[in-house]
Amino acid sequence: MSTLDPFASTLEAIAAALDHAGYELPHASLEQLPAPHYLIHGDSTLSALPLTTGTVVVTGSFTVTGPLDFHQTGRPIAHLIVTEDCTLGLAYVDGFLVVRRNLTVGTLIADSNWSGGVFVGGDLVGHTLVIKDVGVEVDGRQHVEKVADFDDLDAARIAVPALFEHSEDPRSLYIALRDSSDPLTPARPAHPAHAPAAAAPKAIAPKKAAPKKAAPKKAAPKKAAPKKAAPKKAAPKKAAPKKAAPKKAAATKKAAPRKAAKKRRSK
């Protein structure tokens, strides 16, 4: 018996529930939501949610305390639609995750082999976000400690080294985290176990501090500039005695230029 069996429903019932909630889907039309269909009314919590295809609609806040695994084995792909807030621990999404309001997650691995996407109408708050070949749209604020996007492999290797320990397959990382008995695994949002992973940004801090120390080195040439200015002041001193020599020559005729020179200097 599947966890979702008690919530088996129809597309017509889902359409009525979404209309009652006043929620228009951002990613698909109602006719595109694949069967089987499941409808969960009100706030709800599940211990796990594995799904390879079909549609799950929750008309309330939704929490999955264990792993959420949308791993498609063919078409059509799975859809999870939540009309209020959604809280997940460890989530692998090879499909559509659509949250009307806020999404809080420990580790979210968005990995689309065919198509799919993550749509969040509010804020996205989490510990780790891995993105490969899938769009992630957040209308609100995004506060995630570690983001590994395959569009930038160098940054991804720094953010989540475990992703590249054995392969570059996000699915492998999900399985390793799911099967890990290590309590330090970031499998739940806002969990103290996340603290060791948060130490990574601290290691990066000294690298950013280096340019600040380099600034005084550039300031040194500025102090050297006044030393070069000293010879410029010495030049007028040498010019004065050269003009003073003609004092022994025709004193009367050349006396006027001397006075004129003083006037020009006074100006």
C-alpha positions as CSV (number, residue, x, y, z in Angstrom):
1,M,0.0,0.0,0.0
2,S,1.4,3.4,-1.0
3,T,1.6,6.3,1.3
4,L,-0.6,8.2,-1.1
5,D,-3.3,5.6,-1.6
6,P,-5.7,7.2,1.0
7,F,-5.5,10.4,-1.0
8,A,-6.4,9.0,-4.4
9,S,-8.5,11.5,-6.3
10,T,-9.5,12.8,-9.8
11,L,-8.4,15.6,-12.0
12,E,-11.8,17.2,-11.6
13,A,-11.5,17.2,-7.8
14,I,-8.0,18.7,-8.1
15,A,-9.3,21.4,-10.4
16,A,-12.1,22.3,-7.9
17,A,-9.7,22.4,-5.0
18,L,-7.2,24.7,-6.8
19,D,-10.0,26.9,-7.9
20,H,-11.3,27.1,-4.3
21,A,-7.8,28.0,-3.1
22,G,-7.6,30.7,-5.7
23,Y,-4.3,29.3,-7.1
24,E,-3.5,29.4,-10.8
25,L,-0.6,27.0,-11.7
26,P,2.5,28.8,-12.9
27,H,3.9,25.8,-14.8
28,A,1.2,23.9,-16.6
29,S,-2.5,23.7,-17.4
30,L,-4.8,21.4,-15.5
31,E,-5.0,19.0,-18.5
32,Q,-1.2,18.5,-18.3
33,L,-1.3,17.2,-14.8
34,P,-0.6,13.4,-15.2
35,A,-2.4,10.6,-13.5
36,P,-2.6,9.1,-10.9
37,H,-4.0,12.1,-9.1
38,Y,-3.8,12.6,-5.3
39,L,-5.4,15.3,-3.3
40,I,-4.5,16.1,0.3
41,H,-6.8,18.6,2.1
42,G,-5.5,21.0,4.7
43,D,-2.1,21.0,6.6
44,S,-0.5,17.6,6.4
45,T,2.8,15.8,7.2
46,L,4.2,12.6,5.6
47,S,7.2,10.6,6.7
48,A,8.4,10.1,3.1
49,L,7.2,10.8,-0.4
50,P,8.5,8.6,-3.3
51,L,7.0,9.3,-6.7
52,T,7.9,8.3,-10.2
53,T,4.9,9.8,-12.0
54,G,1.5,11.3,-11.2
55,T,0.3,14.5,-9.4
56,V,0.1,15.3,-5.7
57,V,-1.9,18.5,-4.7
58,V,-1.9,19.7,-1.1
59,T,-4.4,22.5,-0.2
60,G,-2.6,23.6,2.9
61,S,0.9,23.6,4.4
62,F,2.9,20.4,3.7
63,T,5.8,18.8,5.5
64,V,7.8,15.7,4.6
65,T,10.1,14.7,7.5
66,G,11.9,12.0,5.5
67,P,13.2,11.9,1.9
68,L,11.1,13.2,-1.0
69,D,12.1,11.3,-4.1
70,F,10.8,12.2,-7.5
71,H,12.8,9.9,-9.6
72,Q,11.2,9.3,-13.0
73,T,11.5,6.1,-14.8
74,G,9.7,7.4,-17.9
75,R,7.1,9.9,-18.9
76,P,5.0,11.6,-17.7
77,I,7.0,13.1,-14.8
78,A,5.8,13.7,-11.2
79,H,4.2,16.9,-10.0
80,L,3.9,18.2,-6.4
81,I,1.8,21.3,-5.9
82,V,1.4,22.9,-2.5
83,T,-0.9,25.9,-2.1
84,E,0.7,27.1,1.2
85,D,4.1,26.7,2.8
86,C,6.2,23.6,2.2
87,T,8.9,22.1,4.4
88,L,11.2,19.3,3.2
89,G,14.3,17.6,4.6
90,L,16.2,15.8,1.8
91,A,14.5,16.2,-1.6
92,Y,15.4,14.9,-5.0
93,V,13.3,16.5,-7.7
94,D,13.4,15.1,-11.2
95,G,10.0,16.6,-12.0
96,F,8.0,19.6,-10.9
97,L,8.0,21.1,-7.4
98,V,5.5,23.9,-7.2
99,V,5.0,25.9,-3.9
100,R,2.7,28.8,-3.8
101,R,4.3,30.4,-0.7
102,N,7.5,29.6,1.1
103,L,9.8,26.6,0.7
104,T,12.1,25.5,3.5
105,V,14.4,22.6,2.7
106,G,17.5,20.9,4.1
107,T,19.0,19.7,0.8
108,L,17.2,20.2,-2.5
109,I,18.7,18.4,-5.5
110,A,16.9,19.6,-8.7
111,D,18.0,17.2,-11.5
112,S,15.9,17.0,-14.6
113,N,16.6,14.2,-17.0
114,W,13.6,15.1,-19.3
115,S,11.9,18.3,-18.1
116,G,10.8,19.8,-14.9
117,G,11.3,22.7,-12.6
118,V,11.1,24.3,-9.2
119,F,8.6,27.2,-8.7
120,V,8.4,29.0,-5.4
121,G,6.0,31.9,-5.0
122,G,7.5,33.1,-1.7
123,D,10.9,32.6,-0.1
124,L,13.4,29.8,-0.6
125,V,15.3,29.0,2.6
126,G,17.7,26.0,2.8
127,H,21.1,24.6,3.5
128,T,22.1,23.1,0.2
129,L,20.8,23.5,-3.4
130,V,22.1,21.5,-6.3
131,I,20.9,22.4,-9.8
132,K,21.5,20.5,-13.0
133,D,19.6,21.2,-16.2
134,V,16.6,22.5,-14.5
135,G,15.1,25.9,-13.9
136,V,14.6,27.2,-10.3
137,E,12.3,30.3,-10.1
138,V,11.9,32.1,-6.8
139,D,9.6,35.1,-6.6
140,G,10.6,36.0,-3.1
141,R,14.0,36.0,-1.4
142,Q,16.5,33.1,-1.7
143,H,18.7,32.3,1.3
144,V,20.6,29.1,0.7
145,E,24.0,28.5,2.4
146,K,25.5,26.4,-0.4
147,V,24.5,26.5,-4.1
148,A,26.1,24.1,-6.6
149,D,24.9,24.9,-10.1
150,F,26.3,22.7,-12.9
151,D,26.4,25.8,-15.1
152,D,29.5,26.8,-13.0
153,L,31.3,23.6,-12.2
154,D,34.3,25.3,-10.5
155,A,32.0,27.1,-8.0
156,A,30.0,23.9,-7.6
157,R,33.1,21.9,-6.6
158,I,33.9,24.4,-3.9
159,A,30.3,24.7,-2.6
160,V,29.5,21.0,-2.5
161,P,32.7,18.8,-2.8
162,A,30.8,15.6,-2.0
163,L,28.9,16.0,-5.3
164,F,32.2,15.2,-7.2
165,E,33.7,12.6,-4.9
166,H,32.6,9.6,-6.9
167,S,30.8,11.0,-9.9
168,E,29.1,14.2,-11.1
169,D,25.7,12.6,-10.9
170,P,23.3,14.4,-8.5
171,R,21.3,11.3,-8.1
172,S,24.4,9.6,-6.5
173,L,24.7,12.4,-4.0
174,Y,21.0,12.0,-3.1
175,I,21.4,8.3,-2.5
176,A,24.5,8.8,-0.4
177,L,22.7,11.4,1.8
178,R,19.6,9.3,2.0
179,D,21.5,6.1,3.1
180,S,23.9,7.9,5.4
181,S,23.8,7.2,9.1
182,D,26.0,10.1,9.8
183,P,24.1,12.6,12.0
184,L,26.0,15.4,10.4
185,T,24.2,14.8,7.1
186,P,22.1,18.0,6.4
187,A,18.9,16.1,5.9
188,R,16.5,18.4,7.7
189,P,16.0,22.2,7.6
190,A,17.2,24.3,10.5
191,H,18.9,21.3,12.1
192,P,22.0,21.7,14.3
193,A,23.7,19.1,12.1
194,H,24.1,21.7,9.5
195,A,26.8,23.5,11.5
196,P,29.8,21.7,10.2
197,A,28.8,22.4,6.6
198,A,28.5,26.0,7.4
199,A,32.1,26.1,8.3
200,A,33.1,26.2,4.6
201,P,32.3,29.9,4.2
202,K,34.6,30.7,7.1
203,A,37.5,29.1,5.2
204,I,36.8,31.3,2.3
205,A,36.9,34.5,4.4
206,P,40.8,34.7,4.7
207,K,41.0,34.7,0.9
208,K,38.8,37.7,0.7
209,A,40.8,39.4,3.4
210,A,44.0,39.2,1.4
211,P,43.1,42.1,-0.9
212,K,42.5,44.3,2.1
213,K,46.1,43.8,3.3
214,A,47.4,44.5,-0.2
215,A,46.0,48.0,-0.2
216,P,48.7,49.5,2.0
217,K,51.4,48.2,-0.4
218,K,49.9,50.4,-3.1
219,A,49.8,53.3,-0.7
220,A,53.7,53.3,-0.4
221,P,54.3,55.0,-3.8
222,K,52.1,57.8,-2.7
223,K,54.4,58.6,0.2
224,A,57.4,58.5,-2.2
225,A,55.9,61.3,-4.4
226,P,56.8,64.2,-2.0
227,K,60.5,63.1,-2.1
228,K,60.6,63.7,-5.9
229,A,58.9,67.0,-5.3
230,A,61.9,68.4,-3.4
231,P,64.2,68.8,-6.5
232,K,61.4,70.9,-8.1
233,K,61.7,73.5,-5.3
234,A,65.5,73.5,-5.6
235,A,65.3,74.5,-9.3
236,P,64.2,78.2,-8.6
237,K,67.1,78.5,-6.1
238,K,69.7,77.8,-8.9
239,A,67.9,80.2,-11.2
240,A,68.2,83.2,-8.7
241,P,72.0,83.4,-8.6
242,K,72.3,83.3,-12.4
243,K,70.1,86.4,-12.8
244,A,71.9,88.1,-9.9
245,A,75.3,88.1,-11.8
246,P,74.5,91.0,-14.1
247,K,74.4,93.4,-11.1
248,K,78.1,94.4,-11.9
249,A,77.2,95.3,-15.5
250,A,75.4,98.5,-16.7
251,A,73.7,99.3,-13.5
252,T,71.4,102.1,-14.7
253,K,69.8,100.5,-17.9
254,K,69.3,97.1,-16.5
255,A,67.8,98.3,-13.2
256,A,64.3,98.7,-14.8
257,P,64.0,95.0,-15.8
258,R,64.9,94.0,-12.3
259,K,62.0,96.0,-10.9
260,A,59.7,94.6,-13.5
261,A,60.8,91.2,-12.7
262,K,59.9,91.7,-9.1
263,K,56.5,93.0,-10.0
264,R,55.8,89.9,-12.1
265,R,56.9,87.8,-9.2
266,S,54.7,89.6,-6.9
267,K,51.8,89.0,-9.2
